Amino acid sequence: MRFKCKCGCILNDHLTPNDTEYHVYSDIEWSEFEEKENINFLEVPFPKYEVWHCKKCDRIYLFKDMKVYKVYRLENDQESYYKEG
C-alpha cells in the first residue's frame, strides 16, 4: 500500500522489512492469542489496526480495513513533558 502523509511524505509498506509499518496488539488481543496451548509463528493473527509512522513529521496513522481510522501528531510543547522538576 502507498499513502501520502499530511506533511507530503510518501509512505509505503512495499519493502519487507520496513520502518513505516508497526505491528501493535492491544493487551486483550495478545492475551487471547497467548491462551492457546501450542503457539505456532504462522498462526500469529494480524493486529486489529495497522499502524504507520511518518519519519518526517512523526505522525502516527491507524488504519482499519485499509482506511485511515485515526491520526496522531505530537503536540508543540512535547519537550515540557520530558523536563525534570
SVG drawing of the C-alpha trace seen along z (x, -y; Angstrom):
<svg xmlns="http://www.w3.org/2000/svg" viewBox="-12 -24 27 51">
<polyline fill="none" stroke="black" stroke-width="0.4" points="0.0,0.0 1.1,-3.6 -0.1,-6.6 0.6,-10.3 1.1,-11.8 -0.4,-15.2 3.1,-16.6 3.6,-15.4 5.9,-12.5 5.0,-9.3 4.7,-6.3 4.6,-2.7 5.0,0.8 6.4,2.3 9.8,3.3 9.9,6.1 11.1,5.3 10.3,1.6 10.4,-1.1 7.0,-2.6 4.6,0.2 4.3,1.4 2.6,4.5 0.8,3.3 -1.5,5.5 -3.8,4.5 -3.2,6.3 -6.6,8.1 -5.7,9.2 -2.3,10.6 -3.7,12.3 -6.3,14.1 -3.6,15.3 -1.4,16.4 -4.1,18.6 -3.5,21.2 -1.6,24.2 0.7,24.5 1.8,21.3 3.0,21.5 4.6,18.4 2.4,18.9 -0.7,18.7 0.0,15.2 -3.0,13.2 -2.8,9.8 -3.5,7.0 -6.8,5.2 -5.2,2.0 -2.3,1.3 0.0,-1.4 2.2,-3.5 4.8,-6.1 5.9,-9.1 9.6,-9.7 9.4,-13.2 6.7,-14.7 6.3,-11.9 2.5,-11.5 1.1,-8.1 -1.7,-6.7 -4.1,-3.9 -5.6,-2.0 -8.7,0.1 -9.9,2.1 -7.3,0.3 -8.7,-3.2 -7.3,-5.8 -9.1,-5.4 -7.2,-7.8 -4.2,-10.2 -2.0,-11.2 0.5,-14.1 3.0,-15.3 1.9,-18.4 4.0,-21.5 5.0,-21.6 6.1,-17.9 9.5,-19.0 7.8,-20.1 6.8,-16.5 10.5,-15.5 11.8,-18.2 12.6,-17.3 11.2,-19.2"/>
</svg>
